[in-house]
């Protein structure tokens, strides 16, 4: 059987041709992003060989220690994206405020939100980590510097979203709302090649991903749901397998391919959840929904939440449609019982 040879660049161009109204700007923006992730991938792969592991001695705005590779990835994304003329503003999980495009550069019509290195607590343990990105069209007048208003748009307004996972191989997964496609980086000649066309998440999986160390702080409905997944009363139905890496990119990438549910709920210590709406939840929700899955905060669709700040946190239940719906059912029933 003849293997197709589809590079990311060729795929982006062919997708653009299917939409006559396309101007090519979004395609160029996605290409710039892919170049940034290649450089980050190279640095991640040699991190153990150079003085880049460990902490910088600083804390980010969330009170978390900043790792050297975090800072490198953050700066690389900015350097790769601030001069192309496609963006009016950026925002990063690592930066307190929005990131303006330099005054001497052309101002574009797109907004870029990104988590430069998701799962960075796993860096020194050589566990898979990733870069997550989200693209919107600006809502303020064209030609002027972007504002926080451009960044505070609900996820349904995204025009593209994706992530790169740095693991045993480097893989970029993206969607523009018309299918989800995965590309694996061939290190021999530095190109992303189409390896996973038209990804569809199974309607129901056999994997649940959650930090069970927080069990005692959970909502009663969530406790019941997890116990339900662990039951083995029916010989035809094996209990679900628990798989939790602690890197959202890695956990969701696996569940996207195999099916299952990823959860980072609200609890007594984190009543608003812990993951960031703009940098993690919205882009991942767009990808999963485009692949046939579901993403909610336990009640509401993630993509319909109106953000109030660029670093807003929300609970998230995301993955196979039937698994997420069942989790919501347990949460609902527990609230009714409590009344």
Backbone torsions as a table, in degrees:
resi	resn	phi	psi	omega
1	UNK	NA	130.3	-178.1
2	UNK	-74.0	128.7	179.5
3	UNK	-82.2	137.2	175.5
4	UNK	-76.1	151.4	-179.7
5	UNK	-124.0	84.0	-175.8
6	UNK	-114.3	110.5	176.9
7	UNK	-82.5	163.2	178.2
8	UNK	-60.0	-44.5	-178.5
9	UNK	-60.3	-45.8	179.6
10	UNK	-63.7	-40.1	-179.9
11	UNK	-63.7	-43.6	179.1
12	UNK	-60.8	-43.3	-179.7
13	UNK	-65.1	-42.6	-179.4
14	UNK	-67.7	-36.2	175.3
15	UNK	-63.5	-38.8	179.4
16	UNK	-62.9	-38.7	-178.5
17	UNK	-65.3	-23.2	179.8
18	UNK	-77.6	-8.3	-178.6
19	UNK	-125.6	94.4	-174.4
20	UNK	-54.9	-26.9	-177.7
21	UNK	-78.4	-8.8	-177.3
22	UNK	-65.7	140.5	-179.6
23	UNK	-100.0	-13.1	-178.2
24	UNK	96.1	-11.4	-178.0
25	UNK	-67.5	-43.2	179.3
26	UNK	-64.5	-37.7	178.2
27	UNK	-61.6	-43.5	178.6
28	UNK	-65.1	-37.9	179.1
29	UNK	-64.3	-44.4	178.3
30	UNK	-64.3	-35.8	178.6
31	UNK	-66.5	-43.2	176.6
32	UNK	-59.3	-41.5	178.9
33	UNK	-61.9	-41.0	-179.6
34	UNK	-63.8	-35.7	177.9
35	UNK	-65.7	-40.4	178.7
36	UNK	-62.2	-41.6	-178.3
37	UNK	-69.8	-28.5	176.4
38	UNK	-64.5	-41.9	179.7
39	UNK	-67.1	-42.4	178.3
40	UNK	-62.8	-42.7	178.9
41	UNK	-58.0	-43.9	179.8
42	UNK	-61.2	-41.1	-178.9
43	UNK	-71.6	-38.5	177.0
44	UNK	-61.0	-42.9	-175.5
45	UNK	-69.0	-22.9	178.8
46	UNK	-110.4	12.9	-175.6
47	UNK	-57.5	-34.6	-179.0
48	UNK	-73.6	-10.0	-175.5
49	UNK	-102.7	-9.4	-177.5
50	UNK	-128.8	172.7	-178.2
51	UNK	-82.0	68.0	-177.5
52	UNK	-131.6	-12.1	175.1
53	UNK	-77.3	165.9	176.9
54	UNK	90.5	-169.9	-173.7
55	UNK	-101.8	154.3	177.8
56	UNK	-83.7	-16.7	-174.0
57	UNK	94.9	-0.6	179.3
58	UNK	-104.5	167.4	170.7
59	UNK	-119.9	144.6	174.4
60	UNK	-83.5	-176.0	-173.7
61	UNK	-67.2	-14.7	-179.7
62	UNK	-92.8	5.1	180.0
63	UNK	79.6	15.4	-179.4
64	UNK	-99.0	144.0	178.1
65	UNK	-65.2	133.9	-178.8
66	UNK	-88.1	125.4	177.5
67	UNK	-88.7	153.9	-177.0
68	UNK	-59.0	-40.4	-179.0
69	UNK	-69.4	-32.1	172.5
70	UNK	-55.7	-51.4	-177.1
71	UNK	-64.3	-40.3	178.0
72	UNK	-61.0	-47.6	-178.4
73	UNK	-63.3	-41.1	178.2
74	UNK	-59.6	-49.4	-178.1
75	UNK	-68.4	-35.5	179.4
76	UNK	-65.7	-40.3	178.5
77	UNK	-61.7	-43.7	-179.7
78	UNK	-64.5	-47.4	-178.3
79	UNK	-63.1	-33.6	-178.9
80	UNK	-78.2	-23.5	-169.3
81	UNK	-112.3	-12.7	-170.6
82	UNK	-86.3	-2.0	-174.3
83	UNK	-120.6	-0.9	-173.4
84	UNK	-77.4	-13.9	179.7
85	UNK	83.2	6.9	-177.8
86	UNK	-99.0	-18.6	-173.0
87	UNK	-109.2	149.7	173.2
88	UNK	-106.3	-21.6	-178.4
89	UNK	-167.6	157.1	174.8
90	UNK	-132.5	163.7	171.9
91	UNK	-147.1	140.7	-176.9
92	UNK	-128.6	147.5	176.1
93	UNK	-60.0	-25.5	-176.8
94	UNK	-87.9	-4.1	-174.6
95	UNK	-117.6	135.0	-177.2
96	UNK	-63.0	-48.3	-176.1
97	UNK	-110.5	174.7	177.3
98	UNK	-65.8	158.0	-177.1
99	UNK	-108.5	115.0	-177.6
100	UNK	-82.6	150.7	174.1
101	UNK	-75.7	136.9	-179.6
102	UNK	-52.9	144.0	-174.5
103	UNK	-60.3	-28.0	-178.0
104	UNK	-88.3	7.4	-179.1
105	UNK	-109.6	154.4	177.9
106	UNK	-65.8	140.0	178.1
107	UNK	-96.6	126.9	-177.7
108	UNK	-103.0	-164.8	-173.9
109	UNK	-109.9	4.5	-177.3
110	UNK	-111.4	158.4	179.6
111	UNK	-120.6	133.5	179.2
112	UNK	-117.5	124.7	173.9
113	UNK	-114.5	137.3	-178.2
114	UNK	-153.3	149.5	168.7
115	UNK	-106.3	105.5	-171.5
116	UNK	-62.5	-33.7	-178.5
117	UNK	-150.2	87.5	178.6
118	UNK	-72.9	140.6	179.8
119	UNK	78.7	23.8	-172.8
120	UNK	-65.6	-16.4	175.9
121	UNK	-64.8	-16.1	-179.6
122	UNK	-94.7	-0.3	-172.9
123	UNK	-53.9	-52.7	-173.6
124	UNK	-70.2	-13.9	179.4
125	UNK	-95.9	4.7	176.8
126	UNK	61.8	37.8	177.5
127	UNK	-99.9	150.9	-177.1
128	UNK	-56.4	134.1	177.7
129	UNK	-131.8	179.7	-177.2
130	UNK	-165.2	172.4	175.1
131	UNK	-114.5	131.6	179.3
132	UNK	-116.4	138.2	179.6
133	UNK	-138.7	156.3	-176.2
134	UNK	-145.3	135.0	-176.0
135	UNK	-124.2	133.0	176.9
136	UNK	-126.2	162.5	167.2
137	UNK	-89.8	143.6	-179.5
138	UNK	-65.1	155.2	177.3
139	UNK	-113.0	-12.7	176.0
140	UNK	-87.7	166.6	-175.5
141	UNK	-57.9	139.7	179.1
142	UNK	-61.7	150.3	174.5
143	UNK	88.1	-13.6	-179.7
144	UNK	-103.4	158.1	176.7
145	UNK	-56.9	142.6	179.3
146	UNK	-70.5	160.2	-178.5
147	UNK	-128.0	176.4	177.7
148	UNK	-63.9	-25.6	177.4
149	UNK	-61.2	-35.9	177.9
150	UNK	-65.4	-30.1	-178.0
151	UNK	-82.8	-29.7	-174.2
152	UNK	-89.3	63.8	177.5
153	UNK	-114.2	144.4	177.5
154	UNK	-64.6	157.3	-175.0
155	UNK	-61.3	-24.3	179.0
156	UNK	-63.9	-16.5	-179.5
157	UNK	-87.0	-3.3	179.3
158	UNK	-62.7	139.7	174.7
159	UNK	-101.0	-17.2	176.8
160	UNK	-162.8	153.8	176.1
161	UNK	-154.7	154.9	179.0
162	UNK	-173.2	178.9	175.3
163	UNK	-151.1	157.0	170.9
164	UNK	-118.5	131.8	177.7
165	UNK	-109.9	128.5	-179.8
166	UNK	-103.5	99.3	-178.2
167	UNK	-134.5	-135.9	177.8
168	UNK	-62.7	-26.2	166.8
169	UNK	-138.0	165.3	176.3
170	UNK	-97.9	129.6	-176.8
171	UNK	-133.6	135.4	177.3
172	UNK	-110.6	128.2	178.9
173	UNK	-120.8	129.9	-180.0
174	UNK	-146.9	162.4	174.0
175	UNK	-144.1	148.1	168.7
176	UNK	-113.9	19.0	-179.2
177	UNK	95.2	-1.3	-179.7
178	UNK	-123.9	64.9	-178.8
179	UNK	94.1	156.2	179.5
180	UNK	-116.1	129.7	-174.5
181	UNK	-130.4	140.1	-179.3
182	UNK	-115.8	138.2	-177.8
183	UNK	-127.1	131.1	179.5
184	UNK	-101.6	133.9	-178.2
185	UNK	-77.0	121.4	174.1
186	UNK	-88.3	109.2	-175.7
187	UNK	-68.7	-16.1	-177.9
188	UNK	-65.2	-38.3	178.4
189	UNK	-134.4	16.8	168.6
190	UNK	66.5	34.7	178.5
191	UNK	-120.9	143.0	170.2
192	UNK	-81.4	124.2	179.5
193	UNK	-112.3	139.2	-179.6
194	UNK	-62.4	117.3	-178.4
195	UNK	-120.5	-23.3	-177.3
196	UNK	-135.0	78.6	-179.8
197	UNK	-74.6	145.0	172.3
198	UNK	47.4	59.5	179.8
199	UNK	-65.2	131.2	175.4
200	UNK	-124.8	121.7	178.6
201	UNK	-75.2	135.0	177.1
202	UNK	-56.2	146.8	-179.3
203	UNK	-63.1	-28.3	-179.7
204	UNK	-144.4	139.1	-178.9
205	UNK	-117.4	-168.3	178.4
206	UNK	-132.7	20.0	-176.6
207	UNK	-129.3	135.9	169.3
208	UNK	-123.0	140.4	-176.6
209	UNK	-124.5	113.6	-179.5
210	UNK	-161.8	151.4	177.2
211	UNK	-81.6	96.3	-176.0
212	UNK	-72.5	-7.0	174.4
213	UNK	-65.6	-17.6	179.6
214	UNK	-95.5	11.8	-171.3
215	UNK	-50.2	-45.6	-173.7
216	UNK	-67.4	-14.5	-179.7
217	UNK	-96.9	-1.6	-171.9
218	UNK	-77.6	162.6	170.8
219	UNK	-63.3	140.1	-179.8
220	UNK	-55.0	-36.6	179.0
221	UNK	-64.6	-36.0	178.7
222	UNK	-68.9	-39.3	177.1
223	UNK	-59.7	-42.8	179.8
224	UNK	-65.9	-38.2	-179.6
225	UNK	-63.5	-45.6	-180.0
226	UNK	-63.5	-41.5	177.5
227	UNK	-62.4	-36.7	177.5
228	UNK	-63.4	-42.2	-179.9
229	UNK	-65.5	-26.8	-176.9
230	UNK	-88.3	-7.0	-174.8
231	UNK	-69.1	151.2	178.1
232	UNK	-134.5	33.7	-177.5
233	UNK	-69.2	-37.1	-179.3
234	UNK	-90.6	116.8	-178.5
235	UNK	-63.1	-21.1	178.7
236	UNK	-81.3	-18.4	-176.8
237	UNK	-115.5	103.8	176.3
238	UNK	-71.0	148.3	175.8
239	UNK	-63.3	154.2	177.7
240	UNK	-63.8	153.7	175.2
241	UNK	-94.5	135.7	175.5
242	UNK	-86.8	125.5	177.8
243	UNK	-137.1	110.8	-178.6
244	UNK	-138.0	114.7	-177.7
245	UNK	-92.4	-34.4	-176.4
246	UNK	93.3	11.6	173.9
247	UNK	-127.8	112.8	-174.8
248	UNK	-56.2	-42.0	179.1
249	UNK	-57.6	-47.9	-177.6
250	UNK	-67.3	-45.3	-179.7
251	UNK	-63.6	-44.1	-177.5
252	UNK	-74.5	-32.2	177.7
253	UNK	-61.0	-44.9	178.2
254	UNK	-62.3	-47.1	-177.5
255	UNK	-69.1	-29.6	176.3
256	UNK	-61.6	-38.1	-178.0
257	UNK	-84.0	-38.3	-172.9
258	UNK	-105.5	-15.5	-175.6
259	UNK	92.6	157.9	-178.9
260	UNK	133.4	-171.8	-176.8
261	UNK	-132.9	137.2	173.3
262	UNK	-110.9	134.1	-177.8
263	UNK	-133.5	131.2	164.7
264	UNK	-130.7	88.4	-171.0
265	UNK	-81.5	169.7	165.4
266	UNK	-72.5	151.9	174.2
267	UNK	-148.7	-175.0	-175.5
268	UNK	-62.5	-29.2	-179.6
269	UNK	-89.1	-28.0	-178.7
270	UNK	-129.0	77.5	-174.6
271	UNK	-63.4	-19.1	177.9
272	UNK	-105.3	12.9	-175.6
273	UNK	81.0	-175.0	-176.6
274	UNK	-126.9	-25.2	-177.7
275	UNK	-82.7	151.2	-175.1
276	UNK	-85.5	131.6	-178.7
277	UNK	-60.7	-48.2	-170.1
278	UNK	-78.8	-31.6	-172.5
279	UNK	-99.9	-22.5	-176.3
280	UNK	-124.1	-54.3	-170.9
281	UNK	-71.3	-47.7	-179.1
282	UNK	-61.4	-52.3	-179.7
283	UNK	-61.8	-41.3	179.4
284	UNK	-66.9	-35.3	177.9
285	UNK	-65.3	-40.6	178.3
286	UNK	-62.9	-42.7	179.7
287	UNK	-63.5	-49.4	-176.4
288	UNK	-65.6	-42.0	178.2
289	UNK	-65.3	-38.2	178.5
290	UNK	-66.6	-21.6	177.9
291	UNK	-94.6	5.5	176.9
292	UNK	97.5	9.7	-179.1
293	UNK	-97.7	-162.2	-175.3
294	UNK	-141.8	146.5	178.9
295	UNK	-144.9	119.5	179.7
296	UNK	-139.3	172.6	173.2
297	UNK	-95.0	14.5	-175.8
298	UNK	107.5	-20.6	178.8
299	UNK	-136.7	-47.0	-171.1
300	UNK	-110.6	148.3	176.7
301	UNK	-63.2	127.7	-178.3
302	UNK	-55.5	-44.1	-173.8
303	UNK	-68.1	-12.6	-179.7
304	UNK	-100.8	0.4	178.7
305	UNK	-72.1	127.7	176.8
306	UNK	-83.5	113.4	-177.4
307	UNK	-68.4	145.2	178.5
308	UNK	-107.5	-21.2	176.3
309	UNK	-151.5	158.3	-175.1
310	UNK	-72.0	-14.3	179.1
311	UNK	-115.0	24.4	-179.9
312	UNK	-61.2	141.3	177.4
313	UNK	-107.6	147.5	177.3
314	UNK	-143.5	153.4	169.9
315	UNK	-70.3	157.8	177.6
316	UNK	-147.6	138.3	172.1
317	UNK	-128.2	115.3	-168.5
318	UNK	-144.9	140.2	178.2
319	UNK	147.7	-142.8	-179.9
320	UNK	-59.7	136.4	-172.9
321	UNK	-55.7	-49.0	-176.3
322	UNK	-65.7	-35.6	179.4
323	UNK	-67.5	-42.5	179.7
324	UNK	-67.5	-41.5	178.6
325	UNK	-61.0	-39.1	179.6
326	UNK	-67.9	-39.2	176.8
327	UNK	-60.9	-43.3	178.8
328	UNK	-61.8	-39.1	179.7
329	UNK	-61.2	-44.6	179.3
330	UNK	-63.9	-40.9	179.4
331	UNK	-64.2	-42.6	179.8
332	UNK	-63.3	-46.9	-176.8
333	UNK	-64.7	-36.7	178.6
334	UNK	-66.4	-34.5	178.3
335	UNK	-69.2	-38.4	177.8
336	UNK	-64.3	-41.7	179.3
337	UNK	-63.9	-30.8	-176.5
338	UNK	-77.9	-17.3	-178.4
339	UNK	-74.0	NA	NA
